[in-house]
Amino acid sequence: MHGFGFDATHDEIVVTSPLTQAVLIFRGGAGGEQAPIRVIQGPHTQITGPANLGNDRVIVDPVNNEIYLPSVPDSILVFDRTANGDAAPKRVLHGPDTQIRGMASVAVDAVHNVLVANTGNSLLIFDRTADGNAKPKAVIRGPKSGVANISSFQIYAPKGWIIAGGQGGFIGAWSVNDSGDVPPRWKIPVNQLTGYTASGIALDPAHKEMILSAAGQRVRPPTGIANTVLTFSWPEIF
């Protein structure tokens, strides 16, 4: 399990279980050996994939009561937040016109009503309710944009900033209204400054900070310490 979602509105923790091809939902205050309060699992869920390459990313949209699960080989499954058991997804974004290639990372902006998928060194921007073989409404891609792939990224919905990974190890801020080969509005050269390559992003609006996870497995940093958490002050995006 490489990723999880936290629903602060309903105080629930959502995690994936690639070994059992399931999504597990726990109480926010769960501890120890506690059973999940809901389990999404079964053939109708369309959750598939080998244990080492399966569903290891998930996000929650508490505003619209939905759970988004990227699934191999190239789909995004959308479940009702309260789904339980062998529940079919309410929407499945999949097909050649979507331009989704492999396991995408996803984020939702409930303010601007868009879904963004990070795949193929691109940011694909869809209407939030896009379904089936839908085309993205905009695509951010190209050498000027410098967009790369990252395991998890964020959208700061109040201002519509997409905070995602860039080639060469930077973290950049693009707008949900951007399209084409557009450079980021701001960027932090994380790898150049620290020697680390970020694998995941979290935002702390209260302190106007960005928090990064960096595994250090593919690119070993100068310190030799593989796993770390980096924090940057970034008031411009807030």
C-alpha positions in Angstrom: 0.0 0.0 0.0 1.7 3.1 -1.3 -1.0 5.7 -0.9 -4.1 6.6 1.1 -6.8 9.2 1.3 -8.1 11.0 4.4 -11.6 12.4 4.4 -11.5 15.2 7.0 -15.2 16.0 6.5 -16.4 12.5 7.5 -13.3 11.6 9.5 -12.5 8.5 7.5 -9.2 6.9 6.3 -9.3 5.3 2.9 -6.5 2.9 1.9 -5.9 0.4 -0.9 -5.1 -3.3 -0.6 -3.3 -4.4 -3.8 -2.9 -8.0 -2.5 -6.7 -8.4 -2.1 -7.7 -6.0 -4.9 -9.8 -4.0 -2.4 -10.4 -0.5 -1.0 -10.7 -0.4 2.8 -12.4 2.4 4.8 -11.5 2.9 8.5 -12.7 5.3 11.1 -10.4 8.3 11.4 -9.7 7.4 15.0 -9.0 3.7 14.3 -6.0 2.1 16.0 -4.6 -1.3 16.5 -6.2 -4.3 15.0 -9.5 -2.8 14.0 -11.7 -4.0 11.2 -12.6 -1.5 8.4 -16.1 -0.1 8.5 -16.5 -0.7 4.7 -14.7 -2.8 2.1 -15.1 -2.4 -1.6 -14.1 -5.7 -3.1 -15.3 -8.2 -5.7 -15.7 -8.8 -9.5 -18.2 -6.0 -10.1 -15.8 -3.4 -8.7 -13.5 -3.9 -11.7 -10.5 -3.5 -9.4 -7.8 -5.7 -11.0 -4.1 -6.0 -11.4 -1.2 -8.0 -10.0 -0.4 -7.5 -6.3 2.8 -5.6 -7.0 1.4 -3.3 -9.7 -2.2 -3.0 -8.7 -4.3 -0.3 -7.0 -1.9 1.6 -4.9 -3.3 5.1 -5.2 -6.6 6.5 -4.0 -8.1 9.9 -3.3 -11.4 11.0 -1.7 -13.7 13.9 -2.8 -15.7 14.6 0.4 -17.6 17.5 -1.3 -19.2 15.2 -3.9 -19.0 12.0 -1.8 -16.8 10.0 -4.2 -13.7 7.8 -4.1 -11.3 7.8 -7.1 -9.2 4.8 -7.7 -6.7 4.6 -10.6 -6.6 1.0 -11.8 -4.3 -0.9 -14.1 -3.9 -1.0 -17.0 -5.3 2.5 -17.8 -8.6 3.3 -16.0 -9.9 5.6 -13.3 -12.7 4.0 -11.3 -15.1 6.3 -9.4 -17.1 4.9 -6.5 -19.7 6.4 -4.2 -18.0 7.3 -0.9 -20.4 5.0 1.0 -20.0 2.0 -1.4 -19.6 -1.3 0.3 -19.1 -4.9 -0.8 -19.1 -5.9 -4.4 -20.2 -2.5 -5.7 -19.8 -1.4 -9.3 -18.2 1.9 -9.9 -20.5 4.8 -10.7 -18.2 5.9 -13.5 -15.2 4.5 -15.3 -12.9 6.8 -17.2 -11.2 4.6 -19.8 -10.3 4.4 -23.5 -7.9 5.7 -26.1 -9.4 9.2 -26.3 -8.8 9.8 -22.6 -5.0 9.6 -23.2 -4.6 7.8 -19.9 -1.6 5.5 -20.1 -0.8 3.1 -17.3 -1.4 3.9 -13.6 -2.3 7.5 -13.4 -2.1 9.8 -10.4 -5.3 11.8 -9.9 -6.6 14.9 -8.0 -10.0 16.5 -7.9 -10.8 20.2 -7.7 -14.4 20.4 -6.4 -14.4 24.2 -6.7 -13.7 24.3 -10.4 -15.4 20.9 -10.9 -12.4 19.2 -12.7 -10.5 16.0 -12.4 -6.8 16.0 -13.3 -4.8 12.9 -14.2 -1.0 12.9 -14.3 0.1 10.3 -16.8 2.6 10.1 -19.7 4.4 13.3 -18.6 1.1 15.2 -19.0 -1.6 16.8 -16.9 -4.9 15.7 -18.4 -7.8 18.0 -17.3 -11.3 16.5 -17.4 -14.8 17.6 -16.3 -15.1 16.0 -12.9 -18.0 13.8 -14.1 -16.3 12.6 -17.3 -17.1 9.0 -18.0 -16.2 6.4 -20.5 -13.9 7.2 -23.4 -14.0 11.0 -22.8 -11.5 13.4 -24.2 -9.8 15.7 -21.7 -10.9 19.4 -21.9 -7.3 20.5 -21.8 -3.8 18.9 -21.8 -0.7 20.4 -20.2 2.3 18.8 -21.9 5.6 19.7 -23.7 9.1 20.9 -23.1 8.1 24.3 -21.9 5.7 22.8 -19.4 8.3 20.3 -18.1 5.6 18.2 -16.7 6.7 14.8 -15.4 5.0 12.0 -13.5 4.7 11.8 -9.7 3.0 9.3 -7.5 0.7 11.8 -5.9 0.0 15.5 -6.5 -2.4 18.1 -5.2 -4.8 20.8 -6.3 -5.1 23.9 -4.2 -8.8 24.4 -5.1 -9.4 27.9 -3.7 -7.0 29.3 -6.4 -7.1 26.4 -8.9 -3.3 25.6 -8.7 -2.1 22.2 -9.8 1.0 21.4 -7.7 2.8 18.6 -9.5 6.1 17.2 -10.5 8.4 18.5 -13.2 11.3 17.0 -15.2 14.6 17.2 -13.5 13.0 17.0 -10.1 11.3 20.3 -9.7 7.8 20.9 -8.3 5.7 23.3 -10.3 2.4 25.2 -10.0 0.1 25.2 -13.1 -3.5 26.5 -13.3 -6.5 24.3 -13.9 -7.3 26.8 -16.7 -3.9 26.2 -18.5 -3.7 24.2 -21.7 -0.9 23.2 -24.1 2.8 23.6 -23.6 2.7 26.3 -20.9 5.5 26.7 -18.3 4.6 26.6 -14.6 3.6 29.8 -12.9 6.2 29.1 -10.1 8.5 26.2 -9.5 10.9 24.9 -6.7 14.0 23.0 -8.0 13.7 20.4 -5.3 16.3 18.0 -6.6 18.8 20.8 -7.3 18.4 22.2 -3.8 18.3 19.0 -1.8 19.5 16.0 -4.0 16.1 14.4 -3.4 13.4 13.5 -5.9 9.9 13.9 -4.5 7.5 11.1 -4.8 4.4 12.6 -3.2 3.0 16.1 -2.3 0.9 17.4 0.5 -0.1 21.0 1.1 -0.4 22.8 4.5 -2.4 26.0 3.8 -2.5 27.0 7.4 1.3 27.5 7.4 1.6 28.2 3.7 3.9 25.2 3.2 4.4 22.3 0.9 5.4 18.9 2.3 7.1 16.3 0.1 7.8 12.6 0.6 11.1 11.5 -1.0 12.0 7.8 -1.0 15.5 8.1 -2.5 15.4 4.7 -4.0 15.9 5.6 -7.7 18.1 8.6 -7.1 20.1 8.2 -3.9 20.6 11.7 -2.3 24.1 12.9 -1.2 23.2 12.2 2.5 22.6 8.6 1.8 19.4 8.7 3.7 16.7 7.0 1.6 13.4 8.0 3.2 12.8 11.6 4.2 10.2 14.3 4.4 11.0 17.8 3.0 9.1 21.0 3.9 9.2 24.2 1.8 7.6 27.5 2.5 5.6 28.5 -0.6 3.3 31.5 0.3 2.8 32.5 -3.4 0.5 29.5 -4.1 -1.7 30.3 -1.2 
